[in-house]
Amino acid sequence: MGKFTYDSSITVDFDDRVLAHIQLVIGAKLRRGESFYFSWRDDPFVGGGRSTVWVHPGISLAFKYFGSKAPTLNRDWVEALSLSANSASGLQIVTEPGQRTP
């Protein structure tokens, strides 16, 4: 499990493969100077529910991977995540195209 850290105060665990895809989408939006919401489902271990943060170019973000090898990226998934990030509700983790819904 990798870790996404927001503003040095919120740290969330994501699978390395998921983290690599969201890093690419978040990075693209921030390079364009775009702010947006990012929401995810919280692990039941920390109480379940959902969390949302406002991602802005001035906020510190960190992506820490568990594995040493970069995961293979799925362009269709990057596109689906980008469409989500560009919506009014912001970036949400969507099922990878070609994968079954859990």
MMTF fields as JSON, N, C-alpha, C and O atoms, coordinates in Angstrom:
{
  "mmtfVersion": "1.0.0",
  "mmtfProducer": "UNKNOWN",
  "numBonds": 407,
  "numAtoms": 408,
  "numGroups": 102,
  "numChains": 1,
  "numModels": 1,
  "chainsPerModel": [1],
  "groupsPerChain": [102],
  "chainIdList": ["A"],
  "bondAtomList": [4, 2, 8, 6, 12, 10, 16, 14, 20, 18, 24, 22, 28, 26, 32, 30, 36, 34, 40, 38, 44, 42, 48, 46, 52, 50, 56, 54, 60, 58, 64, 62, 68, 66, 72, 70, 76, 74, 80, 78, 84, 82, 88, 86, 92, 90, 96, 94, 100, 98, 104, 102, 108, 106, 112, 110, 116, 114, 120, 118, 124, 122, 128, 126, 132, 130, 136, 134, 140, 138, 144, 142, 148, 146, 152, 150, 156, 154, 160, 158, 164, 162, 168, 166, 172, 170, 176, 174, 180, 178, 184, 182, 188, 186, 192, 190, 196, 194, 200, 198, 204, 202, 208, 206, 212, 210, 216, 214, 220, 218, 224, 222, 228, 226, 232, 230, 236, 234, 240, 238, 244, 242, 248, 246, 252, 250, 256, 254, 260, 258, 264, 262, 268, 266, 272, 270, 276, 274, 280, 278, 284, 282, 288, 286, 292, 290, 296, 294, 300, 298, 304, 302, 308, 306, 312, 310, 316, 314, 320, 318, 324, 322, 328, 326, 332, 330, 336, 334, 340, 338, 344, 342, 348, 346, 352, 350, 356, 354, 360, 358, 364, 362, 368, 366, 372, 370, 376, 374, 380, 378, 384, 382, 388, 386, 392, 390, 396, 394, 400, 398, 404, 402],
  "bondOrderList": [1, 1, 1, 1, 1, 1, 1, 1, 1, 1, 1, 1, 1, 1, 1, 1, 1, 1, 1, 1, 1, 1, 1, 1, 1, 1, 1, 1, 1, 1, 1, 1, 1, 1, 1, 1, 1, 1, 1, 1, 1, 1, 1, 1, 1, 1, 1, 1, 1, 1, 1, 1, 1, 1, 1, 1, 1, 1, 1, 1, 1, 1, 1, 1, 1, 1, 1, 1, 1, 1, 1, 1, 1, 1, 1, 1, 1, 1, 1, 1, 1, 1, 1, 1, 1, 1, 1, 1, 1, 1, 1, 1, 1, 1, 1, 1, 1, 1, 1, 1, 1],
  "groupList": [{"groupName": "MET", "atomNameList": ["N", "CA", "C", "O"], "elementList": ["N", "C", "C", "O"], "formalChargeList": [0, 0, 0, 0], "bondAtomList": [1, 0, 2, 1, 3, 2], "bondOrderList": [1, 1, 2], "singleLetterCode": "M", "chemCompType": "L-PEPTIDE LINKING"}, {"groupName": "GLY", "atomNameList": ["N", "CA", "C", "O"], "elementList": ["N", "C", "C", "O"], "formalChargeList": [0, 0, 0, 0], "bondAtomList": [1, 0, 2, 1, 3, 2], "bondOrderList": [1, 1, 2], "singleLetterCode": "G", "chemCompType": "PEPTIDE LINKING"}, {"groupName": "LYS", "atomNameList": ["N", "CA", "C", "O"], "elementList": ["N", "C", "C", "O"], "formalChargeList": [0, 0, 0, 0], "bondAtomList": [1, 0, 2, 1, 3, 2], "bondOrderList": [1, 1, 2], "singleLetterCode": "K", "chemCompType": "L-PEPTIDE LINKING"}, {"groupName": "PHE", "atomNameList": ["N", "CA", "C", "O"], "elementList": ["N", "C", "C", "O"], "formalChargeList": [0, 0, 0, 0], "bondAtomList": [1, 0, 2, 1, 3, 2], "bondOrderList": [1, 1, 2], "singleLetterCode": "F", "chemCompType": "L-PEPTIDE LINKING"}, {"groupName": "THR", "atomNameList": ["N", "CA", "C", "O"], "elementList": ["N", "C", "C", "O"], "formalChargeList": [0, 0, 0, 0], "bondAtomList": [1, 0, 2, 1, 3, 2], "bondOrderList": [1, 1, 2], "singleLetterCode": "T", "chemCompType": "L-PEPTIDE LINKING"}, {"groupName": "TYR", "atomNameList": ["N", "CA", "C", "O"], "elementList": ["N", "C", "C", "O"], "formalChargeList": [0, 0, 0, 0], "bondAtomList": [1, 0, 2, 1, 3, 2], "bondOrderList": [1, 1, 2], "singleLetterCode": "Y", "chemCompType": "L-PEPTIDE LINKING"}, {"groupName": "ASP", "atomNameList": ["N", "CA", "C", "O"], "elementList": ["N", "C", "C", "O"], "formalChargeList": [0, 0, 0, 0], "bondAtomList": [1, 0, 2, 1, 3, 2], "bondOrderList": [1, 1, 2], "singleLetterCode": "D", "chemCompType": "L-PEPTIDE LINKING"}, {"groupName": "SER", "atomNameList": ["N", "CA", "C", "O"], "elementList": ["N", "C", "C", "O"], "formalChargeList": [0, 0, 0, 0], "bondAtomList": [1, 0, 2, 1, 3, 2], "bondOrderList": [1, 1, 2], "singleLetterCode": "S", "chemCompType": "L-PEPTIDE LINKING"}, {"groupName": "ILE", "atomNameList": ["N", "CA", "C", "O"], "elementList": ["N", "C", "C", "O"], "formalChargeList": [0, 0, 0, 0], "bondAtomList": [1, 0, 2, 1, 3, 2], "bondOrderList": [1, 1, 2], "singleLetterCode": "I", "chemCompType": "L-PEPTIDE LINKING"}, {"groupName": "VAL", "atomNameList": ["N", "CA", "C", "O"], "elementList": ["N", "C", "C", "O"], "formalChargeList": [0, 0, 0, 0], "bondAtomList": [1, 0, 2, 1, 3, 2], "bondOrderList": [1, 1, 2], "singleLetterCode": "V", "chemCompType": "L-PEPTIDE LINKING"}, {"groupName": "ARG", "atomNameList": ["N", "CA", "C", "O"], "elementList": ["N", "C", "C", "O"], "formalChargeList": [0, 0, 0, 0], "bondAtomList": [1, 0, 2, 1, 3, 2], "bondOrderList": [1, 1, 2], "singleLetterCode": "R", "chemCompType": "L-PEPTIDE LINKING"}, {"groupName": "LEU", "atomNameList": ["N", "CA", "C", "O"], "elementList": ["N", "C", "C", "O"], "formalChargeList": [0, 0, 0, 0], "bondAtomList": [1, 0, 2, 1, 3, 2], "bondOrderList": [1, 1, 2], "singleLetterCode": "L", "chemCompType": "L-PEPTIDE LINKING"}, {"groupName": "ALA", "atomNameList": ["N", "CA", "C", "O"], "elementList": ["N", "C", "C", "O"], "formalChargeList": [0, 0, 0, 0], "bondAtomList": [1, 0, 2, 1, 3, 2], "bondOrderList": [1, 1, 2], "singleLetterCode": "A", "chemCompType": "L-PEPTIDE LINKING"}, {"groupName": "HIS", "atomNameList": ["N", "CA", "C", "O"], "elementList": ["N", "C", "C", "O"], "formalChargeList": [0, 0, 0, 0], "bondAtomList": [1, 0, 2, 1, 3, 2], "bondOrderList": [1, 1, 2], "singleLetterCode": "H", "chemCompType": "L-PEPTIDE LINKING"}, {"groupName": "GLN", "atomNameList": ["N", "CA", "C", "O"], "elementList": ["N", "C", "C", "O"], "formalChargeList": [0, 0, 0, 0], "bondAtomList": [1, 0, 2, 1, 3, 2], "bondOrderList": [1, 1, 2], "singleLetterCode": "Q", "chemCompType": "L-PEPTIDE LINKING"}, {"groupName": "GLU", "atomNameList": ["N", "CA", "C", "O"], "elementList": ["N", "C", "C", "O"], "formalChargeList": [0, 0, 0, 0], "bondAtomList": [1, 0, 2, 1, 3, 2], "bondOrderList": [1, 1, 2], "singleLetterCode": "E", "chemCompType": "L-PEPTIDE LINKING"}, {"groupName": "TRP", "atomNameList": ["N", "CA", "C", "O"], "elementList": ["N", "C", "C", "O"], "formalChargeList": [0, 0, 0, 0], "bondAtomList": [1, 0, 2, 1, 3, 2], "bondOrderList": [1, 1, 2], "singleLetterCode": "W", "chemCompType": "L-PEPTIDE LINKING"}, {"groupName": "PRO", "atomNameList": ["N", "CA", "C", "O"], "elementList": ["N", "C", "C", "O"], "formalChargeList": [0, 0, 0, 0], "bondAtomList": [1, 0, 2, 1, 3, 2], "bondOrderList": [1, 1, 2], "singleLetterCode": "P", "chemCompType": "L-PEPTIDE LINKING"}, {"groupName": "ASN", "atomNameList": ["N", "CA", "C", "O"], "elementList": ["N", "C", "C", "O"], "formalChargeList": [0, 0, 0, 0], "bondAtomList": [1, 0, 2, 1, 3, 2], "bondOrderList": [1, 1, 2], "singleLetterCode": "N", "chemCompType": "L-PEPTIDE LINKING"}],
  "groupTypeList": [0, 1, 2, 3, 4, 5, 6, 7, 7, 8, 4, 9, 6, 3, 6, 6, 10, 9, 11, 12, 13, 8, 14, 11, 9, 8, 1, 12, 2, 11, 10, 10, 1, 15, 7, 3, 5, 3, 7, 16, 10, 6, 6, 17, 3, 9, 1, 1, 1, 10, 7, 4, 9, 16, 9, 13, 17, 1, 8, 7, 11, 12, 3, 2, 5, 3, 1, 7, 2, 12, 17, 4, 11, 18, 10, 6, 16, 9, 15, 12, 11, 7, 11, 7, 12, 18, 7, 12, 7, 1, 11, 14, 8, 9, 4, 15, 17, 1, 14, 10, 4, 17],
  "groupIdList": [1, 2, 3, 4, 5, 6, 7, 8, 9, 10, 11, 12, 13, 14, 15, 16, 17, 18, 19, 20, 21, 22, 23, 24, 25, 26, 27, 28, 29, 30, 31, 32, 33, 34, 35, 36, 37, 38, 39, 40, 41, 42, 43, 44, 45, 46, 47, 48, 49, 50, 51, 52, 53, 54, 55, 56, 57, 58, 59, 60, 61, 62, 63, 64, 65, 66, 67, 68, 69, 70, 71, 72, 73, 74, 75, 76, 77, 78, 79, 80, 81, 82, 83, 84, 85, 86, 87, 88, 89, 90, 91, 92, 93, 94, 95, 96, 97, 98, 99, 100, 101, 102],
  "secStructList": [7, 3, 3, 3, 3, 3, 6, 6, 6, 3, 3, 3, 3, 3, 7, 2, 2, 2, 2, 2, 2, 2, 2, 2, 2, 2, 2, 2, 2, 2, 2, 6, 6, 7, 7, 3, 3, 3, 3, 3, 3, 7, 7, 4, 4, 4, 6, 7, 1, 3, 3, 3, 3, 3, 3, 7, 6, 6, 1, 7, 3, 3, 3, 3, 7, 1, 1, 1, 1, 7, 7, 7, 7, 7, 2, 2, 2, 2, 2, 2, 2, 2, 2, 2, 2, 6, 1, 6, 6, 7, 3, 3, 7, 7, 7, 7, 6, 6, 1, 7, 7, 7],
  "xCoordList": [0.823, 0.0, 0.865, 1.795, 0.533, 1.201, 0.443, -0.627, 1.0, 0.377, 0.276, 1.222, -0.901, -1.148, -1.228, -2.053, -0.369, -0.378, -0.768, -0.201, -1.757, -2.302, -1.966, -2.332, -1.277, -0.97, -0.321, -0.539, 0.458, 1.17, 0.248, 0.728, -1.08, -1.99, -2.905, -3.417, -3.124, -3.993, -3.176, -2.577, -3.149, -2.472, -3.454, -4.114, -3.543, -4.487, -3.734, -2.863, -4.071, -3.468, -4.22, -5.449, -3.472, -4.011, -3.075, -1.873, -3.628, -2.824, -1.858, -2.233, -0.619, 0.374, -0.143, 0.121, -0.869, -1.386, -2.402, -2.359, -3.307, -4.282, -3.542, -3.833, -2.593, -1.85, -1.124, -1.101, -0.533, 0.176, -0.77, -0.406, -1.972, -2.945, -3.465, -3.596, -3.758, -4.259, -3.149, -3.421, -1.912, -0.803, -0.713, -0.517, -0.852, -0.775, -1.895, -1.657, -3.114, -4.259, -4.127, -4.343, -3.778, -3.61, -2.491, -2.641, -1.382, -0.26, -0.638, -0.241, -1.4, -1.82, -2.698, -2.53, -3.622, -4.507, -3.721, -3.945, -2.812, -2.042, -1.079, -0.844, -0.52, 0.354, -0.405, 0.178, -1.708, -2.542, -3.081, -3.825, -2.709, -3.158, -4.606, -5.229, -5.155, -6.56, -6.716, -5.962, -7.699, -8.059, -9.286, -10.071, -9.457, -10.571, -10.715, -9.81, -11.865, -12.088, -11.515, -11.501, -11.044, -10.629, -11.307, -11.11, -12.113, -12.864, -12.506, -12.186, -12.565, -12.309, -13.13, -13.599, -13.29, -13.959, -12.925, -11.829, -13.291, -12.391, -12.446, -13.485, -11.326, -11.234, -12.13, -12.172, -12.844, -13.675, -12.863, -13.407, -11.558, -10.685, -10.614, -10.412, -10.781, -10.738, -12.133, -12.275, -13.147, -14.509, -15.389, -16.566, -14.851, -15.657, -16.033, -15.416, -17.043, -17.49, -16.664, -16.007, -16.709, -15.971, -15.232, -15.639, -14.157, -13.411, -13.24, -13.172, -13.173, -12.954, -11.983, -12.087, -11.033, -10.112, -10.176, -10.506, -9.856, -9.757, -8.302, -7.44, -8.02, -6.644, -6.367, -7.094, -5.311, -4.941, -3.435, -2.704, -2.942, -1.5, -0.641, 0.543, -1.197, -0.42, -0.399, 0.252, -1.104, -1.17, -0.094, 0.104, 0.59, 1.627, 1.001, 0.121, 1.472, 1.036, 2.256, 3.32, 2.101, 3.183, 2.583, 1.504, 3.293, 2.904, 4.043, 5.141, 3.791, 4.82, 4.385, 3.31, 5.228, 4.905, 5.554, 6.668, 4.854, 5.392, 6.42, 7.499, 6.079, 6.967, 8.016, 7.86, 9.095, 10.183, 10.001, 10.671, 9.105, 8.889, 7.635, 6.627, 7.716, 6.556, 5.492, 5.798, 4.247, 3.168, 2.917, 3.169, 2.426, 2.028, 0.779, -0.154, 0.771, -0.368, -1.346, -0.943, -2.624, -3.709, -4.248, -4.867, -4.014, -4.431, -5.938, -6.398, -6.715, -8.172, -8.59, -9.534, -7.892, -8.203, -7.808, -8.536, -6.663, -6.242, -7.309, -7.664, -7.813, -8.849, -10.131, -10.74, -10.545, -11.756, -11.58, -12.5, -10.414, -10.138, -10.08, -10.533, -9.528, -9.46, -10.854, -11.131, -11.728, -13.115, -13.775, -14.507, -13.514, -14.049, -13.509, -14.265, -12.21, -11.579, -12.116, -12.143, -12.538, -13.051, -14.544, -15.111, -15.183, -16.61, -16.805, -15.85, -18.047, -18.365, -18.072, -17.746, -18.183, -17.924, -16.445, -16.054, -15.618, -14.179, -13.709, -14.486, -12.422, -11.781, -12.303, -12.287, -12.768, -13.175, -12.573, -12.427, -12.226, -11.639, -12.737, -13.705, -12.59, -13.544, -12.906, -11.684, -13.75, -13.271, -12.425, -12.783, -11.327, -10.458, -11.209, -11.779, -11.222, -11.887, -11.339, -10.13, -12.254, -11.864, -11.799, -11.573, -11.991, -11.965, -13.381, -14.25, -13.603, -14.906, -15.06, -14.086, -16.282, -16.567, -16.528, -17.123, -15.819, -15.731, -17.062, -17.143],
  "yCoordList": [-1.186, 0.0, 1.246, 1.384, 2.153, 3.437, 4.435, 4.131, 5.614, 6.643, 7.957, 8.4, 8.57, 9.91, 10.824, 10.613, 11.843, 12.782, 14.158, 14.668, 14.744, 16.039, 17.044, 16.853, 18.101, 19.207, 18.749, 19.365, 17.699, 17.149, 16.75, 16.425, 16.769, 16.486, 15.298, 14.711, 14.931, 13.804, 12.804, 13.156, 11.568, 10.508, 9.376, 8.916, 8.926, 7.892, 6.801, 7.088, 5.549, 4.41, 4.102, 4.036, 3.916, 3.474, 2.4, 2.42, 1.48, 0.513, 1.293, 2.324, 0.807, 1.511, 1.794, 2.862, 0.856, 1.028, 2.169, 2.998, 2.217, 3.309, 4.625, 5.617, 4.636, 5.85, 6.404, 7.618, 5.539, 5.994, 6.686, 7.685, 6.16, 6.757, 8.103, 9.061, 8.168, 9.446, 10.501, 11.69, 10.076, 11.033, 11.669, 12.879, 10.87, 11.385, 12.39, 13.446, 12.06, 12.951, 14.23, 15.326, 14.102, 15.28, 16.17, 17.39, 15.567, 16.341, 17.129, 18.284, 16.512, 17.195, 18.401, 19.469, 18.236, 19.35, 20.475, 21.647, 20.138, 21.168, 21.889, 23.086, 21.184, 21.849, 22.931, 23.934, 22.719, 23.706, 24.764, 25.656, 24.667, 25.635, 25.45, 26.385, 24.251, 23.978, 23.406, 22.527, 23.916, 23.397, 22.51, 22.696, 21.543, 20.601, 19.822, 19.809, 19.174, 18.272, 16.902, 16.485, 16.204, 14.804, 14.064, 14.393, 13.057, 12.285, 10.813, 10.304, 10.136, 8.694, 8.086, 8.784, 6.77, 6.025, 5.717, 5.24, 5.995, 5.696, 4.223, 3.576, 3.708, 2.319, 2.118, 2.984, 1.003, 0.74, 0.768, 1.053, 0.472, 0.478, 1.863, 1.979, 2.914, 4.283, 4.899, 6.117, 4.061, 4.538, 4.541, 4.889, 4.162, 4.134, 5.529, 6.514, 5.611, 6.899, 7.364, 6.57, 8.675, 9.283, 10.51, 11.148, 10.823, 12.051, 12.816, 12.227, 14.133, 15.002, 16.098, 16.661, 16.397, 17.509, 18.416, 17.971, 19.685, 20.654, 20.69, 21.098, 20.267, 20.222, 21.525, 21.905, 22.186, 23.502, 23.509, 22.856, 24.234, 24.25, 24.672, 24.338, 25.394, 25.846, 24.863, 25.12, 23.735, 22.741, 21.681, 21.218, 21.308, 20.286, 18.89, 18.515, 18.138, 16.754, 15.855, 16.266, 14.625, 13.644, 12.3, 11.931, 11.577, 10.244, 9.302, 9.412, 8.383, 7.441, 6.035, 5.577, 5.359, 4.023, 2.95, 3.126, 1.836, 0.71, -0.037, -0.381, -0.284, -1.041, -0.155, 1.064, -0.787, -0.031, 0.118, 0.945, -0.67, -0.599, 0.214, 0.105, 1.03, 1.835, 0.922, 0.105, 1.055, 0.238, 0.586, 1.71, -0.375, -0.145, 0.724, 0.494, 1.72, 2.636, 2.209, 1.721, 2.399, 2.103, 3.45, 4.191, 3.763, 5.058, 5.268, 6.387, 4.187, 4.308, 4.694, 5.462, 4.165, 4.493, 5.937, 6.649, 6.364, 7.763, 8.683, 9.694, 8.333, 9.144, 9.165, 10.222, 8.026, 7.959, 8.779, 9.485, 8.69, 9.476, 10.967, 11.791, 11.315, 12.717, 13.286, 14.425, 12.503, 12.953, 13.201, 14.176, 12.314, 12.492, 13.779, 14.558, 13.998, 15.18, 16.471, 17.504, 16.416, 17.607, 17.826, 18.8, 16.935, 17.087, 18.009, 18.344, 18.408, 19.296, 18.645, 19.341, 17.315, 16.627, 16.33, 15.95, 16.49, 16.312, 14.883, 13.987, 14.69, 13.393, 12.379, 12.604, 11.254, 10.119, 8.88, 8.802, 7.922, 6.684, 5.9, 5.48, 5.703, 4.916, 3.563, 3.419, 2.58, 1.246, 1.282, 1.944, 0.581, 0.518, -0.135, -1.212, 0.499, -0.119, -1.519, -1.747, -2.444, -3.83, -4.649, -5.858, -4.026, -4.723, -4.871, -4.046, -5.915, -6.127, -5.212, -4.918, -4.764, -3.949, -4.84, -5.918, -4.398, -5.24, -5.406, -6.088],
  "zCoordList": [0.0, 0.0, 0.0, 0.795, -0.918, -0.948, -0.087, 0.441, 0.048, 0.891, 0.135, -0.517, 0.24, -0.282, 0.928, 1.817, 0.965, 2.085, 1.567, 0.601, 2.241, 1.878, 2.97, 4.129, 2.606, 3.515, 4.823, 5.867, 4.778, 5.942, 7.092, 8.178, 6.869, 7.981, 7.732, 8.685, 6.476, 6.148, 5.349, 4.333, 5.8, 5.073, 4.85, 5.782, 3.592, 3.202, 2.457, 1.636, 2.744, 2.054, 0.766, 0.752, -0.308, -1.599, -2.141, -1.877, -2.886, -3.616, -4.522, -5.081, -4.668, -5.486, -6.895, -7.449, -7.47, -8.843, -8.891, -9.801, -7.929, -7.853, -7.639, -8.307, -6.719, -6.398, -7.618, -7.821, -8.429, -9.625, -10.6, -11.22, -10.733, -11.644, -11.122, -11.884, -9.831, -9.314, -9.289, -9.459, -9.082, -9.124, -10.513, -10.632, -11.54, -12.9, -13.173, -13.759, -12.747, -12.974, -12.147, -12.666, -10.875, -10.017, -10.555, -10.62, -10.935, -11.467, -12.713, -12.865, -13.598, -14.831, -14.507, -15.096, -13.583, -13.219, -12.553, -12.858, -11.653, -10.954, -11.888, -11.723, -12.865, -13.841, -14.61, -15.024, -14.797, -15.49, -14.526, -14.935, -13.253, -12.258, -11.843, -11.339, -12.049, -11.743, -10.334, -9.917, -9.619, -8.299, -8.456, -9.386, -7.55, -7.67, -6.37, -5.536, -6.21, -5.087, -5.412, -6.57, -4.386, -4.496, -3.354, -2.185, -3.704, -2.707, -2.799, -3.873, -1.663, -1.616, -0.489, 0.41, -0.556, 0.512, 1.584, 1.293, 2.821, 3.926, 4.268, 4.138, 4.7, 5.132, 6.349, 7.223, 6.429, 7.611, 8.91, 9.977, 8.818, 9.989, 10.633, 11.841, 9.824, 10.357, 10.447, 10.558, 10.4, 10.601, 9.368, 9.459, 8.214, 7.003, 6.544, 6.951, 5.7, 5.19, 4.009, 3.335, 3.769, 2.664, 3.166, 4.137, 2.499, 2.782, 1.485, 0.406, 1.598, 0.447, 0.856, 1.946, -0.037, 0.171, -1.053, -2.153, -0.85, -1.933, -2.353, -1.575, -3.57, -4.071, -4.819, -5.738, -4.406, -4.936, -5.17, -4.425, -6.192, -6.45, -5.257, -5.221, -4.281, -3.127, -1.966, -0.953, -2.097, -1.013, -1.243, -2.366, -0.179, -0.258, -0.387, 0.388, -1.375, -1.583, -1.638, -2.103, -1.161, -1.266, -1.651, -1.187, -2.504, -2.944, -2.574, -3.12, -1.655, -1.191, -1.579, -1.193, -2.344, -2.844, -1.99, -1.497, -1.817, -1.07, -1.914, -1.431, -3.175, -4.056, -4.701, -4.775, -5.17, -5.794, -7.301, -7.92, -7.906, -9.349, -9.643, -8.944, -10.688, -11.094, -11.699, -12.566, -11.249, -11.815, -13.281, -13.714, -14.027, -15.411, -15.418, -14.648, -16.29, -16.351, -17.443, -18.5, -17.172, -18.101, -18.599, -17.835, -19.87, -20.424, -20.334, -20.105, -20.513, -20.414, -19.0, -18.814, -18.011, -16.62, -16.312, -15.621, -16.824, -16.648, -17.236, -16.63, -18.408, -19.05, -18.215, -18.053, -17.691, -16.856, -15.577, -15.162, -14.958, -13.756, -14.08, -13.286, -15.233, -15.649, -15.881, -15.505, -16.494, -16.683, -15.334, -15.163, -14.378, -13.033, -12.415, -11.835, -12.539, -11.947, -12.547, -11.879, -13.792, -14.472, -14.234, -14.729, -13.485, -13.198, -11.992, -11.291, -11.763, -10.636, -9.29, -8.328, -9.208, -7.934, -7.724, -6.621, -8.742, -8.597, -8.767, -9.095, -8.537, -8.716, -7.714, -6.504, -8.251, -7.434, -8.064, -9.284, -7.241, -7.753, -8.451, -7.817, -9.75, -10.522, -10.836, -10.816, -11.122, -11.442, -12.715, -13.688, -12.698, -13.878, -15.03, -14.856, -16.213, -17.364, -17.614, -17.591, -17.852, -18.084, -16.798, -16.856, -15.651, -14.363, -13.83, -14.113, -13.067, -12.439, -11.234, -10.54, -10.991, -9.82, -8.592, -8.593, -7.517, -6.321, -5.624, -4.603]
}
